[in-house]
Amino acid sequence: SYRVLADEGWLDLARHRGATVRDRPESKPGAGAIQAFARRVQESAAEAIAGGLSRGTAAQQLIAIARQLSKG
């Protein structure tokens, strides 16, 4: 796992010093990124509701996740 993250540019691996997370510039979303993200969130919510979660519970979870993301 560490090797894969290093190959993708997320980690620096140094012998006898372990792994260090790299500072990376914030990437710009590509065309359609927002729509693709919204579609995946909608699909996940629909799957949760189909699995028995109430719409209210699904909405509460989405709001909690949004709040956590906005803190960062």
Secondary structure by P-SEA (a helix, b strand, c coil): caaaaaaaccccccccccbbbbbccbbbbccaaaaaaaaaaaaaaaaaaaacccaaaaaaaaaaaaaaaaac
